[in-house]
Amino acid sequence: MPAFNANSFTDRMDAGAKARAAELERARKRAEEMKATAGERMAERVQIALDREARRAAREAAKQAEAERIEAEARAEAERLEAERLAAEEAKRLADEEYEAAKKWLAEEEKRKIAKLLADQKAMRDARYAARKQRRR
């Protein structure tokens, strides 16, 4: 047989109402405490948001600085390569000029040698002719 329960329906309803009232009172106390610290929590959230934004801005600035550094290095490298290309072109132009000057000098030297050879041959021919004329007289 079941045990006798001395609590009546009314007693149970009163106990439930008291428990609900106590829980409601605790919730009101917590709400009041929360209201008292709401300003502090809001200030914390604002500070956290400001810190987050500052970190994001710092990351963006670092990225921008890195991009500018890379761009400056690329620009410097391009300028160096352009200077090397110009120097190579100037060296080639000077080498071509020297080659043309040497070629011209060799051609003139060859002409002088040929002219001297022809002059020597003419002189020998004239000397033979003069010697022949001398023998006939």
Secondary structure, DSSP 8 states (H G I E B T S, - for coil): --------HHHHHHHHHHHHHHHHHHHHHHHHHHHHHHHHHHHHHHHHHHHHHHHHHHHHHHHHHHHHHHHHHHHHHHHHHHHHHHHHHHHHHHHHHHHHHHHHHHHHHHHHHHHHHHHHHHHHHHHHHHHHHHHH-
